[in-house]
Amino acid sequence: MTRLTPSMIYDVPYTSIERDNELIQSIGLTLKDLAYEAVGLHPHELNLGDYLAAAVPVTSGKGMTEGFSESVCSIVEHLGMQSMLTRRTDVAGLSDALAAKADIIFMADDDEFIALNAHTGNFSNNTHSTALGYFTAFRRAAGSLRNKDVLLIGAGRIGNLVGDMLAAEQAYVTVVDKDITRSETLCRRHDKFTVENSLEKAMQNSKLIFNASPAKLPGEWITEGAIISSPGVPFSFDKEGFSKVGALIHDPLQIGVSVMALWSASLSSPSITLPLHEPIKLEVSL
């Protein structure tokens, strides 16, 4: 999991409306709308105002990222949830969240970032939620992905999940990764996938690009009007590239957390069966 830095997220609590406006311009949806569409629910099926979400700072590994837990709280509040930041950290913070009867508990260390549903013991995972959210936005921006040529940059955890979803949409996918063995492994699973070694060559004339990597994408390589979904951090685009894209879907935290929150909240209702894409699965039940 890519580790965020304070400079990447310092303005998250103050830019929710701006982020909504950018998404509306790109795909016609707000963050909240996108989260509902990603998990296949309508707002009347799940009222987020009924849920209290707690963010628990975690100090293990490389320690806390300044502003991270506060940013999570601001995102879920923007969705309509109540939120709280626990005063204590780690296990003590978890006990504080449970004592406060939080419904959803967000926790992250160096390896995993989850939203635990305190009622069911299940959780949503940031890797799966980010893949699903950015894929949903990408598909909506493209109109349809069926039989279209897509460039997938990165065949790591998110790249593999998105690759499987692109295959389900019957897209023709070119995969490029700095580790060619990862590209080859993903391509062996799907008939319509091919491997490309050169990122520059792969980007030539590409109009649909999913960047599941931290790779820099020079503006001179980007085709005018390209649609790019880019969950990778840090920001991958220079001034020229930013000016050439037709739609750019990117933020450091908001889309992934929004889908996590709604997905985790939905687990409280046994009557809700999420019509999620087959490649997306919850990882464990506690």
Secondary structure, 3 states (H helix, E strand, C coil): CCCCCHHHHCCHHHCHHHHHHHHHHHHCCCHHHHHHHHHCCCHHHCCHHHCEEEEECCCCCCCCCCCHHHHHHHHHHHHCCEEEECCCCHHHHHHHHHHCCCCEEEEECCCCEEEEECCCCEEEEHHHHHHHHHHHHHHHHHCCCCCCEEEEECCCHHHHHHHHHHHHCCCEEEEECCCHHHHHHHHHCCCCEEECCCHHHHHCCCCEEEECCCCCECHHHCCCCCEEECCCCCCCECHHHHHHCCEEECCCCHHHHHHHHHHHHHCCCCCCCCCCCCCCCCCCEC
